């Protein structure tokens, strides 16, 4: 058994336990700095992953776990997200009454679950990885026990998350009962065999549909999106940021592995369903974001719409579509985290989360005003930033398939309409920053060196991915080709 193939996950789990144990010996005034130590440790794991290549024997635990190019791509993605979220959590730590070390540890445990999800090649590991992510987020969402909105968000996430887990377990039971296996490769082989008759087995398809309900909850796709705005608004801001980026990406990589590795024959038949879900998700997210005045709630609806755009590439079911999903997620990582870093730094004094609270930000901190502006412009899909090329690649992949299935032309039209609608609320945030009136608080926003570096890293990511897309596009294409 090739246990060393799990070195990244094992090291991350040990780091999480180390941070938790360090809390026992450190005085209260020094516990805040554990976040810097944790982010440095994750940075070391990231460097190790960059030096790691796909091994000759990429499987472990009887092919439950696979370390292919797709897995390595997402592991690096999750590690980068974890570093930025930990640095954000340090800046947020003064608003957590007790247990900041546990908060850091839970972020690391959630990250480990995401990394296991990236390598899932078996429905058993898929479920365990998702539960590790979900259970840690139950606690992270409600971590500010003194805030009623945080507790309310935690209860909502717990109830709906438990319901989605029940659907998933029920679906996996049907899949195992009809196919006799949890392994993606074995199920794909049986689907390809006419003698097995799985392609038209109603119990198998019913189980797969229930499984997609659970994954749809993770990525906040319609009709499983109802939890997102309330949870995004009530959760601590670093938790919201990690949900928006990490949890969504974990759901997407699992969705891709299930649809394109385990059940490719069924995916080819279900393209209409994916097209409808993508269209409804884009319209719902963008239309509901229009009247929002709370910035975190607005980003919650925005996250729903971006799940719809990502489903464009999934529905296309081509190599170009899948690589576009990876590219889009990478740009989304830096773009969304830039917005949440600004929210943490600017709104920590007043505690208000209304868009109007950003008025006069260009006077208080030109850097943060520029960061939020670039983030909103990138999310809107305006060139030459990362969000524009991500949407362009996804739309292009759908147009190519449109020559065969004309429904994709309608889907592209809806996507373009969604982009136009989104301009109203994204640019509304920019208007509030520069033309929303004088700053209510005249004092400048002071930034620590780590906070400045975090903002700078996000800006560099947004600009580099947008202006020089080729390196990331090649990496995404290589990752997709390796898991075929």
WODAMO-V613906 format. One record per helix or strand of 2 or more residues. SS is the DSSP state (H for helix, E for strand). FROM is the first residue (numbers start at 1). LEN is the number of residues. Records with the same first field share a line. If there is no record, write none. Layout:
SS=FROM-LEN + FROM-LEN
This chain:
H=3-20 + 28-4 + 34-17 + 69-27 + 100-19 + 123-19 + 148-32 + 184-9 + 202-18 + 228-7 + 237-26 + 264-6 + 271-19 + 295-22 + 319-28 + 355-4 + 361-4 + 366-15 + 386-17 + 407-29 + 449-19 + 470-13
E=59-2 + 65-2
